[in-house]
Amino acid sequence: MERLQKVIANAGVTSRRKAETLIQEGKVKVNGEVVRELGVKVAQTDRIEVEGIEITKEIHRYFLFYKPRAVVSAVTDDKGRKVVSDYFTDIEERLYPVGRLDYETSGLLLMTNDGEFANLLMHPKFKVEKRYIARLKGIPEKVRLRQLERGVVIDGKKTAPAKVKMRSFDKGKNKAIVEIIIHEGRNRQVRKMFEAIGYPVQKLSREGYAFLDLRGMNAGERRELSHHEVKQLKATAKFGQKPSNG
């Protein structure tokens, strides 16, 4: 059961605020009866009419997608590049990404048509953790990694504290693999953080989002989230449950 004005807004008829006005003006019917109260909840099977026109209630879909590199995290691209929606052409609902991964970054991206769900996960106050694996040019010293843990200034603003761990390094090739967990979502944030300590990223992948990961998946593949996973994500955002890095 969901509030009537939310169902109307999710169907794309109008905004939630405008839907509330229409209800109060007596322009909405549920199963043939005019409804004027804003607290009314409706079921998926209820017939809803707005100004005499029956609405089609959209079914919410939620997908975990393994974004390949060289793919834009958008539904369209004015430069004609491949976009994430190209991998969902067989899905009837119009899906869009929850947040972004930059063009050269691969990894875990959520796709949905539930705007409220997307806004919840992206809101900075809820601090949903994202786990990245970065291949760096050079081998950073521990003191440099601690800078990331405390926060560094990028684009004139200090980043929130991060969790950082050296995964491996190769002195001969002068390269290192570093894991970093952040909960912000600023533009190209991870790359800029490593640049700020003098170690540019050569390759970057987002391997985890809250408790979700990419185990068993290849680039370009997707899977639909279970009802339980969707509920868990909402709880993780709202109540700050700690994700498992698996």
Residue pairs with C-beta under 8 A, 6 or more apart in sequence:
1 41
1 42
1 43
2 41
2 42
3 38
3 39
3 40
3 41
3 42
4 19
4 23
4 28
4 30
4 35
4 38
4 40
4 41
4 42
4 48
5 16
5 19
5 20
5 23
5 38
6 16
6 19
6 116
7 42
7 48
7 55
7 57
8 14
8 16
8 19
8 22
8 28
8 48
8 50
8 55
9 15
9 16
9 19
10 57
10 58
10 60
10 114
10 115
10 116
11 55
11 56
11 57
11 58
12 58
13 19
13 50
13 55
14 22
14 50
19 28
19 50
20 38
22 28
22 50
22 51
23 35
23 36
23 37
23 38
23 40
24 36
24 38
26 34
26 36
27 50
27 51
28 34
28 35
28 48
28 49
28 50
28 51
29 35
29 48
29 49
30 40
30 42
30 46
30 47
30 48
30 49
31 46
31 47
32 47
42 48
44 57
47 54
48 54
48 55
48 57
49 55
58 93
58 113
59 93
60 112
60 113
60 114
60 117
61 91
61 93
61 95
61 112
61 113
61 114
61 224
62 110
62 111
62 112
62 114
62 117
62 224
62 225
62 229
62 230
63 88
63 95
63 110
63 111
63 112
63 222
63 223
63 224
63 225
64 108
64 109
64 110
64 111
64 212
64 217
64 222
64 223
64 224
64 225
65 84
65 87
65 88
65 97
65 108
65 109
65 110
65 111
65 221
65 222
66 106
66 107
66 108
66 109
66 214
66 217
66 218
66 219
66 220
66 221
66 222
67 73
67 84
67 101
67 105
67 106
67 107
67 108
67 109
67 219
68 106
68 219
68 220
69 103
69 104
69 105
69 106
69 219
70 81
70 82
70 103
70 104
71 81
71 82
71 83
71 84
71 86
71 103
72 81
72 82
72 83
72 84
72 103
73 83
73 84
73 97
73 99
73 100
73 101
73 102
73 109
74 83
74 84
74 85
74 97
74 100
75 83
75 84
75 85
75 94
75 95
75 96
76 83
76 85
77 83
81 103
84 97
84 109
84 111
85 95
85 96
87 220
87 222
88 95
88 111
88 222
93 113
94 113
95 111
95 112
95 113
96 111
96 112
96 113
96 118
97 109
97 110
97 111
98 109
98 110
98 111
98 112
98 117
98 118
98 121
98 122
99 109
99 110
99 118
99 121
99 122
99 185
100 185
100 187
101 107
101 109
101 206
102 187
102 188
102 191
104 204
105 190
105 191
105 204
105 205
105 206
106 204
106 205
106 206
106 219
107 132
107 204
107 205
107 206
107 207
107 214
108 206
108 207
108 208
108 209
108 212
108 213
108 214
109 206
110 118
110 121
110 209
110 225
111 222
112 118
117 230
117 233
117 234
120 126
120 234
120 237
120 238
121 128
121 233
121 237
122 185
123 237
124 183
124 184
124 185
126 237
126 238
126 240
127 183
127 240
128 183
128 209
128 210
128 233
128 236
128 237
129 181
129 182
129 183
129 208
129 209
129 210
129 242
129 243
130 181
130 182
130 183
130 185
130 206
130 208
130 209
131 179
131 180
131 181
131 206
131 207
131 208
131 209
131 213
131 243
131 245
132 179
132 180
132 181
132 182
132 190
132 204
132 205
132 206
132 207
133 167
133 177
133 178
133 179
133 204
133 205
133 207
134 177
134 178
134 179
134 180
134 190
134 194
134 201
134 203
134 204
135 175
135 176
135 177
135 201
135 202
135 203
135 204
136 175
136 176
136 177
136 178
136 194
136 199
136 200
136 201
136 202
137 174
137 175
137 199
137 200
137 201
137 202
138 174
138 175
138 176
138 198
138 199
138 200
139 169
139 171
139 174
139 175
139 176
140 166
140 176
140 178
140 197
140 198
140 199
142 166
144 197
144 198
144 199
145 164
145 166
145 178
145 197
146 164
147 196
147 197
148 159
148 162
148 164
148 180
148 193
148 194
148 197
149 161
149 162
149 163
149 164
150 161
151 158
151 159
151 160
151 161
151 162
152 158
152 159
152 193
152 196
152 197
153 159
153 196
154 186
154 189
154 192
154 193
154 196
155 186
155 187
155 192
159 182
159 184
159 186
159 189
159 193
160 182
160 183
160 184
162 180
162 181
162 182
162 193
163 180
163 181
164 178
164 179
164 180
164 181
165 178
165 179
165 180
166 176
166 177
166 178
166 179
167 176
167 177
167 178
167 179
168 176
168 177
169 175
169 176
169 177
170 176
175 202
176 199
178 194
179 207
180 190
180 193
181 208
181 245
182 189
182 190
182 193
186 192
190 201
190 204
191 200
191 201
191 204
194 200
194 201
195 201
207 213
207 214
208 214
208 243
208 245
208 246
209 243
210 232
210 233
210 236
210 237
210 243
211 232
211 236
211 241
211 243
211 244
212 229
212 233
212 243
213 245
213 246
215 246
217 223
225 233
232 241
235 241
236 243
